[in-house]
């Protein structure tokens, strides 16, 4: 198996950005520009390497290759985004790779691009790129090009050598387990070996709600690969496993008028196979809560009145201040109940809510995270 940390080091040490490898300080797919640029690079790398993997390393300084890390990236629907915007989309996996010298909340993002040996192009317009555009790598640049000849395979032997150099060994595995257990000793760290090979560690802060156990601040690390999954203090997840699978179900706490309930949002299953291979499968399992339309109309109109006052710079009453804390979530519930214009209203007031308070900004981010998962599924 490939040790992803060694793979990143090999890419950084032996290669400038080229037709099978790119590096970024960070990416941002919360806006159209960020989505468009990522899609462009994935399209170009896939087209330039029809027979081997390509990679994007995220969290690295461009000038000196210093590994500075980025925040955990938990958008498991990145493949859905790619499928929505690219024709003949490659298979893309985004993994959070830990490095010992980084702070505990920082990782390096590794994007692995597996082509399907067909020309990939933009399916539709996004930002300043037109639907139908085809991109290739020209040195370190992803450029639109017209193609009329078969693409030559010039990188397979180089990529194979790099991947072979990054094979695992038992010392790295044991060091990874001890490091995890020591760093997370306050959060009940555990480990399990799957299929006599894969070592998986996990930890989390327990929370009991009625007869169910939930976890927050969950860290999961597949030590052999240095691949990490992370759920923050605000997340609520359940964990279960057997000899072949490790399953995490993420929940969201939604409701109206102080009556909230846990709803399963997404399940992530790590499948361990007998052929020393594994797959991480993520499925959206969310069933939106349904409410009486008359109640929602009342709440929706009340939200609109608050938005109107905010955009005009008017002061809110104490009751409106309390309702403001629930505004992103109630707009989301309205949208999930077919009030399609509710998201337009939320987008309208988004810049104001971002700067209103730290608490409201966190709620806003969580709302958009849920919306993004639902949208691309």
Secondary structure, 3 states (H helix, E strand, C coil): CECHHHHHHHHHHHCCCECCEEEECCCCCCCHHHHHHHHHHHHHHHHHCCCCCEEEEECECCCCCCECCECCCCCCCHHHHHHHHEECCCEEEEEEECCCCCCCCCEEEEEEEECCCCCCEECCCECCECCCCCEEEECCEEEECCCCCCCCCCCHHHHHHHHHHCECCHHHHHHHHHHHHHHCHHHCCEEEEECCCEEEEEEEEEEEECCEEEEEEEEEEECCCCEEEEECCCCEEEEEECCCEEEEEEEEEEEECCEEEEEEEEEEEEEEECCCEEEEEEEECCCCCCCCHHHHHHHHHHHHHHHHHHHCCCCCCHHHHHHHHHHHHHHHHHHHCCCCCHHHHHHHHHHHHHHHCHHHHHHHHHHHHHHHHHHCC
